[in-house]
Amino acid sequence: MLGNASLIAPELEWAVATQFAYLRGQWFRVLLEVEESVVSFVSAVRDLEAQDLFIIPRVFERPPNGFKPSDITFCMAIVNRDTLELLVTEGKLRLSSGAAFDPTVIAKLTRLAALIKTIELGTPIEMSLAKEGSYREIEAEPVEESKVTTQKVVVGVIDDGLAFAHERFRFSNGNTRFKYFLNQDDPAFFVLGPGIELTESRINLLLGQCTHSNIVDEDRFYRRTGQNLVARRAKHGTHVMDIACGLDPQQAGPDVPVLIGVQLPKWVTEETSGALLTATAIYAIHYILNRAGHLPVVINLSYGFIAGPHDGTAPLERAIDQLIATRTTPLRVVLPAGNHYLARCHSRFDLPPATSPNTPDEILRWRVQPDNKADSFMHIWLPLRAPDGTRPQIAVRLVAPNGETSNLVHPGSAWPPIGPPNVRFRLRSVDVAGERPYIKLALAPTTTMTAGVPTAPSGTWRVEIHNLGSACPVDAWVQRGDTPFGYPLWGRQSRFDDDLYQRFDLAGRPQEEDAGLSSIRRRGTINALGTGQRAIVIGGFRRSDCRPSRYSGAGPVATPTMALPPRTGPDAAAVADDSVALHGVLAAGTRTGSVVAMDGTSVAAPRITRLIAEWMSSGLPSDRAALKTFAGTHDSCPPLTIPAPDQRIGAGRIGSPPTHRWRRWP
């Protein structure tokens, strides 16, 4: 089946190796990349009568308007644990559920696995409706054609905690500006797939029923719509959405953009690493494109993570590039540059040529914190070719703080093999001809609330790296693991540790440039989803002094891509902080009349989403090249006196352009 380890995302392999001990649920969303097209894969699933093995949401059964069937090779599927275990282990081990192997199922999976190029694990999903048959009944209903015909531009927002009843997203008569809203956190299913969809007419009906004396009872509205993720006064998604498309109702004229919102499942954010985002993100993008019809679309996705290839080849990066390149009308996707510039989660070093196999050529110290309820991951990436043209070859050993030691893992091998119970840490070396070699390391949480589940020791883990070939550069990233704003403490960020790392300058301020001999690097911390060819990536800077925000991720990318224009870091930067003392920018809280401050490149990206929507509505160019040209010619800030400023702010800093038409720049 999927014997090629490069096809299987680290999180999926780890979940199977640990028998899903750290993930709740029996069914999971997954991101699939298939060989020919999604349409042909759906047909193969039907022909084999394998709908119980791969449940493909109906939104993928035919391409959105503006695409040919051959244009789409990525989709989301819903798969149960047993199927995932069979795919990863090739049926060589007994299922953790205790179920017996069904030869018919294995035969079907073998044929379908031959059509799958890559698979990434997504979030758990409640499938009680599907088991009762309701899923198929709903799925069989006819798909309504998009009714969006009155405006020229669609702004799509994919995020967490979208307070779509807020007056910033209503017209002056009290009606909503949303044409469609999809809540993926709801366990229901609608005609196109999982989640519950609210149309403009349904939202307006509920707004009217929840209005008393011309005031909307927003709490009642959210209870009735099942939008439970806006209970707190401030949410990431509402803040981002206000910056991207919020308006005073009196300013919302007939030419404002169409709004389509997609609420992500809360597990995407709770899981902390962001690595389970990809399946729900591609589903959300396809939903927006399906409902947008032939109109130009700009989508804001203020999410990201740290570890990955950083060369534009991550599955979601390629899926986004594919959609942007093949849609006949403009599609733009705006991403943040990331917030881990000072997080000590990137290490870059040069390995000398192979010497003694018993002596490590480099030792990385991986500091894993106590009371961490989330898994921890590290990726070590090598170039496709060493400087002398040979293929890089390294072996890795992991040593726990308590002295427990793994085997030395050579190219193409793993330790321990999938099968033994109570796995607390694991290494897998992926070495496939024609692809960049890399090593993926996984650790169990250092604490758990579930009895009988193994935990890993906290403290400093040693990653011993042995070079087996020619001298070559190496990049290592620790995956994101912190608890996001507005959620109970779950994950605690692990990081690299090095005595040579200079954390502060002589004045006691955070050192913002790489200095000294430490292998820990601030550069190369750009969002691992932000190195593709066509998505627009935005860094952050301070309004007061025009300096880059201290956390704003930076290039360069690990391996130069064929992106046009070439990518060295973010494409541009927008305001993410008002000043050193006033962190973040002000935008809407979850209730009408409330204002909160949030920082991060997540709040810089929607400023550019707003700008691109304006360009689209005026018929102006709106791609990466146009944005970089605009940023380079409209940067009125003093030049940055830092090395390679384009790796921090791209082509330039975009401040607050003058108000025009419907745009009200926050």
C-alpha positions as CSV (number, residue, x, y, z in Angstrom):
1,M,0.0,0.0,0.0
2,L,1.6,3.3,1.1
3,G,5.0,1.8,1.7
4,N,6.8,4.9,0.5
5,A,7.4,6.9,3.7
6,S,7.6,10.2,1.8
7,L,3.9,9.8,1.1
8,I,2.9,9.7,4.7
9,A,2.9,12.9,6.9
10,P,4.9,12.6,10.1
11,E,1.7,13.2,12.2
12,L,-0.1,10.3,10.6
13,E,2.8,7.9,11.0
14,W,3.2,8.9,14.6
15,A,-0.6,8.5,15.3
16,V,-0.5,4.9,13.9
17,A,2.8,4.1,15.7
18,T,1.1,5.2,19.0
19,Q,-2.2,3.6,18.2
20,F,-3.9,7.0,18.2
21,A,-3.3,7.3,22.0
22,Y,-3.1,11.1,21.8
23,L,-5.9,11.7,19.4
24,R,-9.6,11.5,20.2
25,G,-12.0,9.9,17.8
26,Q,-12.5,7.0,15.3
27,W,-12.8,9.0,12.1
28,F,-10.4,11.6,10.7
29,R,-10.3,14.1,8.0
30,V,-7.2,13.6,5.7
31,L,-5.7,15.6,2.9
32,L,-5.1,13.4,-0.2
33,E,-3.1,14.1,-3.3
34,V,-4.1,11.7,-6.1
35,E,-2.4,10.7,-9.3
36,E,-4.7,11.8,-12.1
37,S,-7.5,13.9,-10.8
38,V,-9.9,14.0,-7.8
39,V,-12.8,13.4,-10.1
40,S,-11.2,10.1,-11.4
41,F,-10.4,9.1,-7.8
42,V,-14.0,9.6,-6.7
43,S,-15.1,7.5,-9.7
44,A,-12.6,4.7,-8.6
45,V,-14.0,4.8,-5.1
46,R,-17.5,4.3,-6.4
47,D,-16.5,1.6,-8.9
48,L,-14.9,-0.4,-6.0
49,E,-17.9,0.3,-3.7
50,A,-15.4,1.7,-1.2
51,Q,-17.4,4.7,0.0
52,D,-17.1,3.4,3.6
53,L,-13.3,3.5,3.3
54,F,-12.9,6.9,1.7
55,I,-15.8,9.3,2.2
56,I,-15.2,12.2,-0.3
57,P,-17.3,15.3,0.4
58,R,-19.5,16.2,-2.5
59,V,-17.9,19.5,-3.1
60,F,-15.0,17.6,-4.6
61,E,-17.1,15.5,-7.0
62,R,-16.9,18.1,-9.7
63,P,-14.4,21.0,-10.0
64,P,-15.5,24.5,-9.1
65,N,-16.5,27.0,-11.8
66,G,-13.4,28.0,-13.8
67,F,-11.6,24.6,-13.4
68,K,-11.2,21.5,-15.5
69,P,-11.4,18.1,-13.9
70,S,-7.7,17.5,-14.6
71,D,-6.8,20.8,-12.7
72,I,-7.7,19.4,-9.3
73,T,-5.5,16.7,-7.7
74,F,-6.0,17.5,-4.0
75,C,-9.0,16.8,-1.9
76,M,-10.2,16.1,1.7
77,A,-11.5,12.6,2.6
78,I,-12.9,11.2,5.7
79,V,-11.3,7.9,6.8
80,N,-11.5,5.8,9.9
81,R,-8.7,4.6,12.1
82,D,-8.6,1.0,10.8
83,T,-8.3,2.2,7.2
84,L,-5.4,4.6,8.1
85,E,-3.6,1.8,10.0
86,L,-3.9,-0.6,7.1
87,L,-2.6,2.1,4.7
88,V,0.4,2.9,6.8
89,T,1.3,-0.6,7.9
90,E,0.3,-2.3,4.6
91,G,-1.8,-4.8,6.6
92,K,1.2,-6.4,8.2
93,L,0.1,-5.7,11.8
94,R,-3.1,-6.4,13.7
95,L,-5.4,-3.4,14.0
96,S,-5.3,-1.6,17.3
97,S,-9.1,-1.8,17.5
98,G,-8.8,-5.6,17.6
99,A,-10.8,-6.0,14.4
100,A,-9.9,-8.9,12.1
101,F,-8.5,-8.2,8.6
102,D,-11.1,-8.4,5.8
103,P,-9.4,-9.6,2.6
104,T,-11.9,-7.7,0.5
105,V,-11.2,-4.5,2.3
106,I,-7.4,-5.0,1.8
107,A,-7.9,-5.7,-1.9
108,K,-9.9,-2.4,-2.3
109,L,-7.3,-0.4,-0.3
110,T,-4.5,-1.8,-2.4
111,R,-6.1,-0.6,-5.6
112,L,-6.9,2.8,-4.2
113,A,-3.5,3.3,-2.5
114,A,-2.0,3.0,-6.0
115,L,-3.8,6.2,-6.9
116,I,-2.7,8.2,-3.8
117,K,0.5,10.3,-4.0
118,T,0.5,11.8,-0.5
119,I,-1.7,11.7,2.6
120,E,-1.8,14.0,5.6
121,L,-3.7,13.5,8.8
122,G,-6.4,16.1,9.7
123,T,-8.7,16.6,12.6
124,P,-11.0,14.1,14.2
125,I,-14.6,14.2,13.0
126,E,-17.9,13.0,14.5
127,M,-19.5,10.5,12.1
128,S,-22.6,9.3,14.0
129,L,-24.8,10.8,11.2
130,A,-22.8,8.9,8.6
131,K,-23.1,5.6,10.4
132,E,-26.9,6.1,10.6
133,G,-27.1,6.7,6.9
134,S,-28.0,10.4,7.1
135,Y,-24.8,11.4,5.5
136,R,-25.6,9.7,2.3
137,E,-29.2,11.0,2.2
138,I,-28.0,14.5,2.6
139,E,-25.2,14.1,0.2
140,A,-27.7,12.8,-2.5
141,E,-29.6,16.1,-2.4
142,P,-29.0,18.3,-5.5
143,V,-26.4,20.9,-5.2
144,E,-27.8,24.5,-5.6
145,E,-26.0,26.7,-8.0
146,S,-24.3,29.8,-6.4
147,K,-26.7,32.7,-6.2
148,V,-23.8,35.2,-5.8
149,T,-24.4,37.6,-8.8
150,T,-24.7,41.1,-7.5
151,Q,-21.1,42.0,-6.5
152,K,-17.8,41.8,-8.4
153,V,-15.5,40.4,-5.7
154,V,-15.7,37.7,-3.0
155,V,-13.7,37.9,0.2
156,G,-13.3,34.6,1.9
157,V,-12.1,34.3,5.5
158,I,-11.0,30.9,6.9
159,D,-10.4,31.1,10.6
160,D,-11.4,30.3,14.2
161,G,-14.1,32.1,16.2
162,L,-15.9,34.1,13.4
163,A,-18.5,36.4,15.0
164,F,-20.5,36.9,11.8
165,A,-23.5,38.6,13.5
166,H,-21.3,41.5,14.5
167,E,-22.5,44.8,13.1
168,R,-19.2,45.3,11.3
169,F,-20.5,42.6,8.9
170,R,-24.0,44.0,8.5
171,F,-25.6,46.6,6.2
172,S,-27.3,49.7,7.6
173,N,-30.7,48.0,7.4
174,G,-29.5,45.2,9.7
175,N,-29.1,42.5,7.0
176,T,-26.0,40.4,6.9
177,R,-23.2,41.0,4.3
178,F,-22.5,37.3,4.3
179,K,-23.7,35.3,1.4
180,Y,-22.6,32.0,2.9
181,F,-21.2,30.8,6.2
182,L,-19.9,27.3,6.8
183,N,-19.3,26.1,10.4
184,Q,-16.9,23.1,10.1
185,D,-17.0,22.7,13.9
186,D,-20.7,21.6,13.8
187,P,-21.0,17.7,13.7
188,A,-23.8,18.0,11.1
189,F,-23.5,17.4,7.3
190,F,-25.0,19.4,4.5
191,V,-25.2,19.0,0.8
192,L,-21.5,19.6,0.0
193,G,-19.9,17.9,3.0
194,P,-19.3,18.1,6.8
195,G,-20.4,21.2,8.7
196,I,-23.5,23.3,8.7
197,E,-24.1,26.0,6.1
198,L,-26.0,29.2,6.7
199,T,-27.1,31.1,3.6
200,E,-27.8,34.8,3.5
201,S,-31.5,34.4,3.8
202,R,-31.2,32.0,6.7
203,I,-28.8,34.4,8.5
204,N,-31.1,37.4,7.9
205,L,-34.1,35.4,9.2
206,L,-32.3,34.5,12.4
207,L,-31.0,38.0,12.9
208,G,-34.6,39.3,12.6
209,Q,-35.8,36.7,15.2
210,C,-33.0,37.8,17.6
211,T,-33.5,41.5,17.2
212,H,-35.4,43.5,19.9
213,S,-35.7,47.3,19.8
214,N,-33.3,47.3,16.9
215,I,-30.6,45.6,18.9
216,V,-29.4,42.1,17.9
217,D,-29.2,39.7,20.8
218,E,-25.9,38.2,19.5
219,D,-25.6,35.6,22.3
220,R,-29.0,34.2,21.4
221,F,-28.1,34.3,17.7
222,Y,-24.9,32.3,18.2
223,R,-26.7,29.7,20.4
224,R,-29.3,29.2,17.7
225,T,-26.7,28.9,14.9
226,G,-24.4,26.6,16.9
227,Q,-21.5,29.0,16.7
228,N,-20.1,28.2,20.1
229,L,-16.5,29.4,19.5
230,V,-17.3,33.1,20.0
231,A,-18.2,32.9,23.6
232,R,-15.0,34.8,24.7
233,R,-14.8,38.5,24.3
234,A,-11.9,38.2,21.8
235,K,-11.3,35.7,19.1
236,H,-8.6,35.5,16.5
237,G,-11.0,35.0,13.6
238,T,-13.2,37.9,14.4
239,H,-10.3,40.3,14.8
240,V,-8.8,39.1,11.5
241,M,-12.1,39.3,9.7
242,D,-12.7,42.9,10.8
243,I,-9.4,44.0,9.4
244,A,-10.0,42.1,6.2
245,C,-13.6,43.2,5.4
246,G,-15.2,44.9,8.4
247,L,-17.1,48.2,7.9
248,D,-19.3,50.6,9.7
249,P,-22.9,49.6,8.6
250,Q,-23.4,53.2,7.3
251,Q,-20.4,52.8,5.0
252,A,-21.5,49.4,3.5
253,G,-22.9,50.3,0.1
254,P,-24.0,48.0,-2.7
255,D,-20.5,47.8,-4.1
256,V,-18.9,46.1,-1.0
257,P,-17.4,42.7,-1.5
258,V,-19.4,39.5,-1.0
259,L,-18.4,37.7,2.2
260,I,-18.0,34.0,2.6
261,G,-16.8,32.7,6.0
262,V,-15.6,29.3,7.0
263,Q,-15.2,28.4,10.7
264,L,-12.5,25.8,11.2
265,P,-13.0,22.9,13.7
266,K,-11.7,23.9,17.1
267,W,-9.4,20.9,17.1
268,V,-7.3,22.6,14.4
269,T,-6.4,25.4,16.8
270,E,-6.5,23.3,20.0
271,E,-4.0,20.8,18.6
272,T,-1.4,23.7,18.7
273,S,1.0,22.6,16.0
274,G,-1.3,23.6,13.2
275,A,-0.2,20.5,11.3
276,L,-3.8,19.1,11.3
277,L,-4.9,22.2,9.4
278,T,-4.3,21.1,5.8
279,A,-7.4,18.9,5.2
280,T,-9.9,21.3,6.6
281,A,-8.2,24.2,4.8
282,I,-8.4,22.7,1.3
283,Y,-12.1,21.8,2.0
284,A,-12.7,25.4,3.1
285,I,-11.1,26.8,-0.1
286,H,-13.1,24.5,-2.3
287,Y,-16.3,25.4,-0.5
288,I,-15.6,29.1,-1.1
289,L,-14.8,28.6,-4.7
290,N,-17.9,26.5,-5.2
291,R,-20.1,29.2,-3.8
292,A,-18.3,32.1,-5.4
293,G,-19.1,31.0,-8.9
294,H,-17.0,32.8,-11.6
295,L,-16.3,35.9,-9.5
296,P,-12.8,37.0,-8.5
297,V,-11.9,35.6,-5.0
298,V,-9.4,36.7,-2.4
299,I,-9.0,34.3,0.6
300,N,-7.4,35.2,3.9
301,L,-5.9,32.2,5.8
302,S,-4.1,33.6,8.8
303,Y,-2.6,30.2,9.9
304,G,0.7,28.5,9.6
305,F,3.3,26.3,11.3
306,I,7.0,26.1,11.7
307,A,8.4,22.8,10.5
308,G,8.3,21.6,6.9
309,P,10.4,21.6,3.7
310,H,10.3,25.4,3.3
311,D,10.8,25.1,-0.4
312,G,7.2,25.3,-1.7
313,T,6.7,21.5,-1.9
314,A,4.4,21.0,1.2
315,P,1.1,19.5,0.0
316,L,-1.1,22.4,1.0
317,E,1.3,24.9,-0.7
318,R,1.2,22.9,-3.9
319,A,-2.6,22.6,-3.7
320,I,-3.0,26.4,-3.3
321,D,-0.5,27.0,-6.2
322,Q,-2.5,24.6,-8.3
323,L,-5.8,26.4,-7.7
324,I,-4.4,29.9,-8.2
325,A,-2.6,28.8,-11.5
326,T,-5.5,27.0,-13.1
327,R,-8.6,29.1,-12.2
328,T,-9.8,31.1,-15.2
329,T,-10.8,34.1,-13.0
330,P,-8.5,35.6,-10.4
331,L,-7.9,33.8,-7.1
332,R,-5.6,35.1,-4.5
333,V,-4.7,33.5,-1.2
334,V,-3.1,35.6,1.5
335,L,-1.0,34.0,4.3
336,P,1.0,35.4,7.3
337,A,4.8,35.1,7.4
338,G,4.6,33.5,10.9
339,N,5.4,34.6,14.4
340,H,8.5,32.6,15.4
341,Y,11.4,34.7,14.5
342,L,12.7,34.7,18.1
343,A,11.3,31.3,19.1
344,R,14.6,29.4,18.7
345,C,12.9,26.8,16.6
346,H,15.2,26.9,13.6
347,S,18.8,25.6,13.4
348,R,21.1,25.7,10.4
349,F,24.6,24.3,10.3
350,D,27.1,22.8,7.9
351,L,28.2,19.2,8.3
352,P,31.8,18.3,7.6
353,P,32.6,15.3,5.4
354,A,32.1,11.9,6.9
355,T,34.7,10.9,9.5
356,S,34.3,8.4,12.3
357,P,30.9,6.7,12.3
358,N,31.0,6.6,16.1
359,T,31.5,10.3,16.6
360,P,28.5,12.7,16.0
361,D,29.4,15.6,13.7
362,E,26.6,17.8,15.2
363,I,24.6,17.6,18.4
364,L,21.3,19.5,18.7
365,R,19.9,20.1,22.1
366,W,16.1,20.0,22.1
367,R,14.5,21.5,25.2
368,V,11.1,19.9,25.9
369,Q,9.0,21.5,28.6
370,P,7.2,19.8,31.5
371,D,3.4,19.9,31.7
372,N,3.2,19.7,27.9
373,K,0.0,17.9,26.9
374,A,0.8,18.0,23.1
375,D,3.1,15.9,21.0
376,S,6.4,17.5,20.0
377,F,7.9,17.2,16.5
378,M,11.2,18.1,14.8
379,H,12.1,17.9,11.1
380,I,15.7,17.8,9.8
381,W,15.9,18.6,6.1
382,L,18.8,18.1,3.7
383,P,19.3,19.5,0.3
384,L,18.6,17.4,-2.8
385,R,22.3,17.5,-3.6
386,A,25.4,18.3,-1.6
387,P,27.7,21.1,-3.0
388,D,29.8,18.4,-4.7
389,G,26.7,17.0,-6.5
390,T,26.4,13.8,-4.4
391,R,23.3,12.8,-2.4
392,P,23.5,13.8,1.3
393,Q,23.5,10.9,3.7
394,I,23.1,11.2,7.5
395,A,22.3,9.0,10.4
396,V,20.5,10.3,13.6
397,R,20.3,9.1,17.2
398,L,18.0,10.5,19.9
399,V,19.0,10.5,23.5
400,A,16.4,11.2,26.2
401,P,17.1,13.3,29.3
402,N,16.9,10.1,31.4
403,G,19.6,8.4,29.3
404,E,17.2,6.3,27.2
405,T,18.7,6.0,23.7
406,S,17.3,5.1,20.3
407,N,19.2,3.1,17.7
408,L,21.2,5.0,15.1
409,V,18.7,5.5,12.3
410,H,20.3,5.3,8.9
411,P,18.8,6.7,5.6
412,G,15.5,5.0,4.8
413,S,15.0,3.3,8.2
414,A,13.0,4.0,11.3
415,W,13.1,3.3,15.1
416,P,11.2,1.7,16.7
417,P,9.3,-0.1,13.9
418,I,5.5,0.3,14.0
419,G,4.0,-2.4,16.2
420,P,5.4,-2.3,19.8
421,P,3.1,-0.7,22.3
422,N,3.9,2.3,24.6
423,V,6.0,4.2,22.1
424,R,7.2,7.4,23.7
425,F,9.5,8.7,20.9
426,R,10.2,7.8,17.3
427,L,12.6,8.6,14.4
428,R,12.0,8.1,10.7
429,S,14.5,8.8,8.0
430,V,12.9,9.4,4.6
431,D,15.3,8.8,1.7
432,V,13.5,8.6,-1.7
433,A,15.3,9.0,-5.0
434,G,14.6,12.4,-6.6
435,E,13.3,14.0,-3.4
436,R,15.0,15.9,-0.6
437,P,16.0,13.5,2.3
438,Y,14.7,14.4,5.7
439,I,14.3,13.0,9.2
440,K,11.2,13.3,11.3
441,L,11.3,13.0,15.1
442,A,8.3,12.7,17.3
443,L,7.9,12.8,21.1
444,A,4.9,11.9,23.3
445,P,3.5,14.6,25.6
446,T,5.3,15.1,28.8
447,T,2.1,14.9,30.8
448,T,-1.4,13.5,30.1
449,M,-4.8,13.5,31.7
450,T,-5.5,10.0,30.5
451,A,-4.5,7.0,32.7
452,G,-2.3,4.4,31.1
453,V,-1.0,6.6,28.2
454,P,2.8,6.8,28.1
455,T,4.5,10.1,28.4
456,A,8.0,11.3,27.4
457,P,10.4,12.8,29.9
458,S,10.8,16.6,29.9
459,G,14.2,18.2,29.8
460,T,16.9,18.4,27.2
461,W,16.9,15.8,24.5
462,R,20.1,15.2,22.5
463,V,19.9,14.8,18.7
464,E,23.1,13.3,17.5
465,I,23.8,13.7,13.8
466,H,26.4,11.6,11.9
467,N,27.4,12.5,8.4
468,L,27.8,9.5,6.1
469,G,28.7,11.4,3.0
470,S,30.0,14.7,1.6
471,A,29.9,18.0,3.4
472,C,26.4,19.6,3.2
473,P,24.2,22.2,4.9
474,V,21.4,21.1,7.1
475,D,18.2,22.8,8.3
476,A,16.2,21.7,11.4
477,W,12.9,23.0,12.6
478,V,11.0,22.3,15.8
479,Q,7.2,22.2,15.1
480,R,4.9,24.7,16.7
481,G,3.6,23.5,20.0
482,D,2.3,26.6,22.0
483,T,-1.2,27.1,23.2
484,P,-3.1,29.6,21.0
485,F,-4.8,32.7,22.4
486,G,-8.2,32.0,23.9
487,Y,-7.7,28.3,24.6
488,P,-6.9,26.4,27.9
489,L,-3.2,25.6,28.4
490,W,-2.4,22.5,26.4
491,G,0.8,22.6,24.5
492,R,4.1,24.3,25.6
493,Q,6.5,25.2,22.9
494,S,9.7,23.2,22.7
495,R,12.8,24.7,21.2
496,F,16.5,24.4,20.5
497,D,19.0,25.2,23.2
498,D,22.6,26.4,22.7
499,D,25.0,28.2,25.1
500,L,26.4,30.2,22.1
501,Y,23.0,31.7,21.3
502,Q,22.8,35.4,22.0
503,R,19.3,36.1,23.2
504,F,19.8,39.7,24.3
505,D,22.0,42.6,23.1
506,L,24.3,44.7,25.4
507,A,21.4,46.9,26.4
508,G,19.2,44.0,27.5
509,R,16.9,44.2,24.5
510,P,16.1,41.1,22.5
511,Q,18.8,40.5,19.9
512,E,17.0,40.7,16.6
513,E,19.8,39.6,14.2
514,D,21.8,36.4,14.0
515,A,25.2,36.9,15.7
516,G,27.9,34.7,17.1
517,L,28.6,31.0,16.4
518,S,25.3,29.5,17.4
519,S,23.6,27.2,14.9
520,I,20.2,28.5,16.1
521,R,19.0,31.0,13.4
522,R,16.4,33.7,13.4
523,R,16.4,33.7,9.6
524,G,14.6,30.9,7.9
525,T,11.7,31.1,10.2
526,I,9.1,32.0,7.6
527,N,5.7,30.2,7.8
528,A,6.2,26.7,6.5
529,L,3.0,27.2,4.4
530,G,4.4,30.5,3.0
531,T,7.1,29.3,0.6
532,G,5.0,28.4,-2.4
533,Q,5.0,30.1,-5.8
534,R,1.7,31.9,-6.0
535,A,0.3,32.6,-2.5
536,I,0.9,36.1,-1.1
537,V,2.8,36.1,2.1
538,I,2.8,39.1,4.5
539,G,5.2,40.0,7.3
540,G,4.6,42.5,10.1
541,F,6.1,45.9,11.1
542,R,5.6,48.5,13.8
543,R,3.6,51.6,12.8
544,S,5.6,53.9,15.2
545,D,9.2,53.3,13.9
546,C,8.6,51.2,10.7
547,R,10.8,48.4,12.2
548,P,9.9,44.8,11.6
549,S,7.9,43.3,14.4
550,R,10.2,41.3,16.6
551,Y,8.3,38.0,16.0
552,S,7.7,38.4,12.2
553,G,9.1,35.3,10.4
554,A,11.9,35.8,7.9
555,G,13.4,34.1,4.9
556,P,15.3,32.8,3.2
557,V,13.5,29.7,2.0
558,A,15.5,26.5,2.5
559,T,15.9,25.8,-1.2
560,P,15.2,28.4,-3.9
561,T,12.1,27.6,-5.9
562,M,11.0,28.5,-9.4
563,A,8.6,31.1,-8.0
564,L,8.0,34.2,-10.1
565,P,8.9,36.6,-8.7
566,P,11.6,34.7,-6.8
567,R,10.8,34.2,-3.1
568,T,13.4,35.2,-0.5
569,G,11.0,35.8,2.3
570,P,7.5,37.5,2.6
571,D,6.3,39.5,-0.4
572,A,5.7,42.6,1.7
573,A,5.0,43.7,5.2
574,A,1.9,45.5,6.8
575,V,1.3,47.0,10.2
576,A,1.1,44.4,13.0
577,D,1.9,46.5,16.0
578,D,1.2,50.2,16.8
579,S,4.5,50.6,18.8
580,V,7.0,48.9,21.1
581,A,4.7,49.6,24.0
582,L,1.3,49.2,22.2
583,H,1.5,45.6,21.0
584,G,-0.8,44.7,18.2
585,V,-3.6,46.7,16.4
586,L,-7.2,47.4,17.4
587,A,-10.1,45.6,15.7
588,A,-13.4,44.1,16.6
589,G,-14.1,41.9,19.6
590,T,-16.7,39.2,19.3
591,R,-19.6,41.5,20.3
592,T,-20.8,44.7,18.6
593,G,-19.1,47.7,20.1
594,S,-16.1,45.9,21.5
595,V,-12.6,46.6,20.4
596,V,-9.5,44.5,21.3
597,A,-5.8,44.5,20.5
598,M,-4.1,41.5,18.9
599,D,-0.7,41.2,17.4
600,G,1.1,38.8,15.0
601,T,1.5,38.6,11.2
602,S,-2.0,37.1,11.3
603,V,-3.3,40.7,11.7
604,A,-1.0,42.1,9.0
605,A,-2.1,39.6,6.3
606,P,-5.8,40.7,6.3
607,R,-4.8,44.3,5.6
608,I,-3.4,43.1,2.3
609,T,-6.5,41.0,1.8
610,R,-8.5,44.2,2.0
611,L,-6.2,46.0,-0.4
612,I,-6.3,43.1,-2.9
613,A,-10.2,43.0,-2.8
614,E,-10.1,46.7,-3.7
615,W,-7.8,46.1,-6.6
616,M,-10.0,43.3,-7.9
617,S,-13.1,45.4,-7.7
618,S,-11.3,48.1,-9.8
619,G,-10.1,45.6,-12.3
620,L,-6.4,46.1,-11.4
621,P,-3.7,43.4,-11.3
622,S,-3.6,41.7,-7.9
623,D,-1.0,38.9,-8.0
624,R,2.3,38.6,-6.2
625,A,4.1,40.7,-8.8
626,A,1.6,43.5,-8.6
627,L,1.8,43.6,-4.8
628,K,5.6,43.6,-4.7
629,T,5.6,46.5,-7.2
630,F,3.1,48.4,-5.1
631,A,5.1,47.8,-1.9
632,G,8.3,48.8,-3.5
633,T,6.9,52.1,-4.8
634,H,4.7,53.0,-1.8
635,D,7.1,52.3,1.1
636,S,7.5,55.8,2.6
637,C,9.5,54.5,5.7
638,P,13.2,55.0,6.2
639,P,15.4,52.3,4.7
640,L,16.1,49.4,7.0
641,T,19.7,49.1,8.1
642,I,19.8,45.4,8.6
643,P,21.3,42.6,6.5
644,A,19.0,41.3,3.6
645,P,16.0,43.5,4.5
646,D,13.9,41.7,1.8
647,Q,14.0,38.6,4.0
648,R,12.1,40.5,6.7
649,I,9.8,42.9,4.9
650,G,9.8,41.7,1.3
651,A,9.6,44.4,-1.4
652,G,8.5,47.0,1.1
653,R,6.2,48.1,3.9
654,I,2.6,49.0,3.2
655,G,1.1,51.4,5.7
656,S,-2.3,53.0,5.5
657,P,-3.3,54.0,2.0
658,P,-5.9,56.7,1.7
659,T,-9.5,55.7,2.1
660,H,-11.2,54.9,-1.2
661,R,-14.7,53.7,-2.0
662,W,-15.7,51.0,0.5
663,R,-12.3,50.5,2.1
664,R,-11.9,51.7,5.7
665,W,-8.3,50.9,6.7
666,P,-8.2,50.0,10.4
